[in-house]
Amino acid sequence: MHWFKYAVGGDVVVDFHTLQAIEPIGQDPARLDDAMRPLGLVRGGVAPLHSALALLENAFGISLTDPTIVDDERWSGRLRALPG
């Protein structure tokens, strides 16, 4: 994954590149700070391996389905609205 983008109604709320120093931008770049920090996703730092996927799971309640369980080659998840 190279980019993480969280958008609501077509407006980007939080956007950051995962292969460079993390510098969130968007309408509310600090919106996910509390969910990002415990995963090592901190401003100026480099994203730890799989941390963006963990952010999806923790902040949005997405559960990823192992493709071997469903006999499918793609990973998938269901996106729910962010609380608050």
Backbone as a chain_set.jsonl record, in Angstrom:
{"seq": "MHWFKYAVGGDVVVDFHTLQAIEPIGQDPARLDDAMRPLGLVRGGVAPLHSALALLENAFGISLTDPTIVDDERWSGRLRALPG", "coords": {"N": [[0.85, -1.17, 0.0], [0.559, 2.189, -0.837], [-0.671, 4.641, -0.437], [-2.796, 6.038, 2.035], [-6.064, 6.905, 2.351], [-8.758, 8.598, 3.731], [-12.01, 9.351, 3.213], [-14.994, 11.307, 3.226], [-18.111, 11.614, 1.888], [-16.923, 12.271, -0.534], [-15.005, 14.12, 0.11], [-11.68, 14.445, 1.116], [-10.585, 13.506, 4.214], [-8.448, 12.564, 5.8], [-5.201, 11.944, 4.649], [-2.345, 10.207, 3.747], [0.974, 9.247, 2.801], [2.293, 6.008, 2.749], [4.847, 5.056, 2.396], [6.69, 6.93, 2.878], [7.927, 9.513, 5.112], [5.438, 10.052, 7.487], [3.043, 12.429, 6.981], [0.217, 13.596, 7.514], [-2.424, 14.966, 5.539], [-5.319, 16.846, 4.472], [-8.837, 17.591, 5.108], [-9.169, 17.332, 7.858], [-6.594, 16.522, 9.2], [-5.667, 15.497, 11.646], [-7.597, 13.83, 12.563], [-7.547, 10.977, 12.816], [-5.5, 10.528, 14.581], [-5.488, 9.455, 17.269], [-6.105, 6.765, 16.817], [-4.049, 6.057, 15.144], [-1.571, 6.448, 16.463], [-1.019, 4.314, 18.487], [-0.343, 2.298, 16.746], [2.045, 2.905, 15.695], [2.009, 4.761, 13.723], [3.026, 7.66, 13.287], [3.491, 11.193, 13.042], [6.06, 12.188, 10.889], [7.335, 9.781, 11.125], [8.001, 6.474, 9.734], [5.695, 4.269, 8.249], [5.006, 1.313, 9.997], [5.221, -2.106, 8.895], [2.231, -3.414, 7.633], [0.705, -1.701, 9.198], [-1.151, 0.159, 8.216], [-3.242, -1.47, 7.41], [-3.978, -2.483, 9.9], [-4.868, -0.102, 11.002], [-7.184, 0.333, 9.487], [-8.723, -1.836, 10.417], [-8.905, -1.261, 13.218], [-9.806, 1.477, 13.504], [-12.035, 1.667, 11.872], [-13.52, -0.617, 12.126], [-13.281, -2.631, 10.284], [-13.141, -5.903, 9.152], [-10.872, -8.069, 7.813], [-11.124, -10.556, 5.344], [-9.696, -13.671, 5.11], [-8.441, -14.807, 2.114], [-8.128, -17.535, 1.58], [-10.032, -18.792, 3.057], [-12.467, -18.165, 1.893], [-12.078, -19.01, -0.631], [-11.068, -17.223, -2.59], [-9.193, -14.816, -4.446], [-8.888, -12.233, -3.619], [-8.582, -9.745, -1.03], [-10.972, -8.482, 1.26], [-13.2, -6.097, 2.821], [-15.596, -4.554, 5.032], [-16.691, -1.28, 5.139], [-17.365, 0.939, 7.722], [-19.04, 3.784, 9.13], [-17.058, 6.302, 10.703], [-17.02, 6.725, 14.18], [-18.504, 9.534, 15.866]], "CA": [[0.0, 0.0, 0.0], [1.351, 3.411, -0.911], [-1.433, 5.78, 0.072], [-3.969, 5.828, 2.871], [-6.975, 8.045, 2.222], [-10.07, 8.466, 4.358], [-12.855, 10.403, 2.656], [-16.412, 11.299, 3.563], [-18.865, 12.388, 0.903], [-16.038, 12.724, -1.599], [-13.994, 15.041, 0.641], [-10.605, 13.733, 1.804], [-10.449, 13.944, 5.598], [-7.061, 12.245, 6.167], [-4.476, 11.373, 3.516], [-0.895, 10.17, 3.952], [1.749, 8.277, 2.025], [2.776, 5.014, 3.708], [6.231, 4.682, 2.12], [7.516, 8.099, 3.184], [7.616, 10.04, 6.438], [4.0, 10.301, 7.574], [2.635, 13.824, 7.131], [-1.184, 13.612, 7.09], [-3.055, 16.172, 5.012], [-6.754, 16.678, 4.284], [-9.671, 18.563, 5.81], [-8.96, 17.171, 9.301], [-5.487, 15.564, 9.204], [-5.45, 14.907, 12.972], [-8.804, 13.073, 12.921], [-7.258, 9.59, 13.172], [-4.28, 10.468, 15.397], [-5.632, 8.553, 18.415], [-6.074, 5.391, 16.321], [-2.773, 5.834, 14.456], [-0.428, 6.475, 17.384], [-0.658, 3.01, 19.049], [0.125, 1.419, 15.673], [3.339, 3.408, 15.227], [1.779, 5.699, 12.625], [3.21, 8.972, 13.898], [4.017, 12.226, 12.135], [7.5, 12.166, 10.688], [7.815, 8.406, 11.147], [7.683, 5.606, 8.6], [4.643, 3.324, 8.615], [5.41, -0.074, 10.189], [4.589, -3.067, 7.991], [0.835, -3.779, 7.896], [0.049, -0.783, 10.126], [-2.309, 0.786, 7.575], [-4.327, -2.452, 7.496], [-4.408, -2.488, 11.298], [-5.64, 1.125, 11.177], [-8.512, 0.058, 8.932], [-9.435, -2.729, 11.334], [-9.157, -0.635, 14.519], [-10.54, 2.748, 13.442], [-13.28, 1.586, 11.108], [-14.222, -1.873, 12.371], [-13.205, -3.501, 9.115], [-12.464, -7.176, 9.366], [-10.422, -8.595, 6.534], [-11.401, -11.97, 5.152], [-8.585, -14.427, 4.541], [-8.94, -15.343, 0.838], [-8.142, -19.005, 1.547], [-11.262, -19.245, 3.698], [-13.589, -17.978, 0.971], [-11.639, -19.473, -1.947], [-11.034, -16.042, -3.444], [-7.85, -14.262, -4.494], [-8.879, -10.843, -3.166], [-8.927, -9.41, 0.346], [-12.084, -7.554, 1.266], [-13.676, -5.657, 4.126], [-16.776, -3.706, 4.992], [-16.37, 0.011, 5.741], [-18.437, 1.55, 8.529], [-18.789, 5.202, 9.43], [-16.223, 6.579, 11.862], [-17.85, 7.316, 15.244], [-18.296, 10.93, 16.259]], "C": [[0.896, 1.233, 0.0], [0.638, 4.611, -0.308], [-2.541, 5.289, 0.984], [-4.809, 7.076, 2.72], [-8.29, 7.693, 2.882], [-10.895, 9.644, 3.875], [-14.296, 10.217, 3.106], [-17.122, 12.173, 2.544], [-18.005, 12.95, -0.201], [-14.966, 13.706, -1.154], [-12.956, 14.254, 1.43], [-10.406, 14.342, 3.189], [-9.008, 13.751, 6.07], [-6.418, 11.528, 4.985], [-2.998, 11.371, 3.875], [-0.275, 9.055, 3.124], [2.379, 7.308, 3.011], [4.23, 4.608, 3.483], [7.199, 5.841, 2.326], [7.221, 8.504, 4.62], [6.142, 10.451, 6.461], [3.743, 11.768, 7.871], [1.192, 13.923, 6.65], [-1.627, 14.993, 6.585], [-4.545, 15.871, 4.879], [-7.507, 17.715, 5.091], [-9.496, 18.511, 7.329], [-7.839, 16.151, 9.507], [-5.21, 14.911, 10.551], [-6.592, 13.981, 13.396], [-8.517, 11.654, 13.394], [-6.037, 9.425, 14.073], [-4.378, 9.467, 16.547], [-5.601, 7.085, 18.0], [-4.728, 5.056, 15.682], [-1.602, 5.649, 15.419], [-0.066, 5.101, 17.951], [-0.1, 2.024, 18.013], [1.484, 1.854, 15.124], [3.221, 4.336, 14.043], [1.821, 7.108, 13.203], [3.828, 9.94, 12.891], [5.535, 12.183, 12.094], [8.099, 10.772, 10.681], [7.443, 7.66, 9.886], [6.674, 4.575, 9.075], [5.203, 1.916, 8.806], [4.63, -0.984, 9.228], [3.198, -3.434, 8.497], [0.102, -2.817, 8.832], [-1.169, -0.098, 9.51], [-3.498, -0.175, 7.586], [-4.863, -2.533, 8.919], [-5.231, -1.242, 11.601], [-7.056, 0.937, 10.641], [-9.339, -0.796, 9.878], [-9.84, -2.003, 12.616], [-10.055, 0.6, 14.442], [-11.909, 2.614, 12.794], [-14.048, 0.292, 11.312], [-14.231, -2.81, 11.183], [-12.541, -4.799, 9.531], [-12.127, -7.736, 7.993], [-10.672, -10.091, 6.478], [-10.204, -12.621, 4.491], [-9.077, -15.089, 3.261], [-8.947, -16.868, 0.788], [-9.399, -19.562, 2.184], [-12.433, -19.178, 2.728], [-13.249, -18.396, -0.456], [-11.653, -18.336, -2.971], [-9.622, -15.475, -3.386], [-7.763, -12.851, -3.935], [-9.192, -10.736, -1.685], [-10.089, -8.429, 0.296], [-12.45, -7.171, 2.692], [-14.881, -4.779, 3.943], [-16.464, -2.423, 5.752], [-17.581, 0.554, 6.475], [-18.062, 2.991, 8.807], [-17.94, 5.326, 10.686], [-17.087, 7.226, 12.94], [-17.496, 8.774, 15.491], [-18.328, 11.81, 15.142]], "O": [[1.871, 1.305, 0.748], [1.275, 5.495, 0.266], [-3.151, 4.249, 0.733], [-4.323, 8.185, 2.938], [-8.866, 6.635, 2.631], [-10.531, 10.799, 4.097], [-14.749, 9.096, 3.336], [-16.77, 13.338, 2.361], [-18.322, 14.003, -0.754], [-14.108, 14.088, -1.95], [-13.311, 13.479, 2.318], [-10.102, 15.527, 3.325], [-8.416, 14.653, 6.663], [-7.009, 10.624, 4.394], [-2.45, 12.402, 4.263], [-0.922, 8.061, 2.795], [2.947, 7.739, 4.014], [4.794, 3.883, 4.302], [8.38, 5.745, 1.991], [6.364, 7.909, 5.273], [5.667, 11.124, 5.546], [4.179, 12.286, 8.899], [0.953, 14.295, 5.501], [-1.251, 16.029, 7.133], [-4.977, 14.751, 5.149], [-6.907, 18.61, 5.687], [-9.657, 19.525, 8.009], [-8.103, 15.031, 9.944], [-4.572, 13.859, 10.594], [-6.546, 13.408, 14.484], [-9.194, 11.172, 14.303], [-5.587, 8.303, 14.304], [-3.439, 8.704, 16.775], [-5.119, 6.244, 18.758], [-4.313, 3.897, 15.68], [-0.745, 4.79, 15.207], [1.109, 4.736, 17.906], [0.539, 1.035, 18.372], [2.008, 1.24, 14.195], [4.227, 4.67, 13.417], [0.79, 7.678, 13.561], [4.588, 9.543, 12.008], [6.203, 12.148, 13.128], [9.247, 10.593, 10.275], [6.666, 8.15, 9.067], [6.788, 4.062, 10.188], [5.811, 1.37, 7.886], [3.519, -0.657, 8.81], [3.026, -3.734, 9.679], [-1.03, -3.102, 9.223], [-2.128, 0.197, 10.223], [-4.639, 0.256, 7.753], [-6.072, -2.64, 9.121], [-6.19, -1.308, 12.371], [-8.022, 1.347, 11.285], [-10.515, -0.516, 10.114], [-10.985, -2.113, 13.055], [-10.975, 0.742, 15.247], [-12.834, 3.355, 13.124], [-15.12, 0.114, 10.732], [-15.089, -3.686, 11.084], [-11.499, -4.791, 10.185], [-12.992, -7.859, 7.125], [-10.454, -10.803, 7.458], [-9.75, -12.178, 3.436], [-10.036, -15.86, 3.304], [-9.711, -17.443, 0.013], [-9.797, -20.688, 1.886], [-13.3, -20.051, 2.746], [-14.03, -18.167, -1.379], [-12.183, -18.48, -4.073], [-8.929, -15.639, -2.382], [-6.662, -12.32, -3.789], [-9.965, -11.527, -1.144], [-10.173, -7.623, -0.63], [-12.057, -7.839, 3.649], [-15.164, -4.312, 2.84], [-16.017, -2.48, 6.897], [-18.68, 0.623, 5.926], [-16.892, 3.365, 8.724], [-18.09, 4.542, 11.623], [-17.813, 8.178, 12.654], [-16.346, 9.189, 15.344], [-18.169, 13.02, 15.305]]}, "num_chains": 1, "name": "protein.A"}
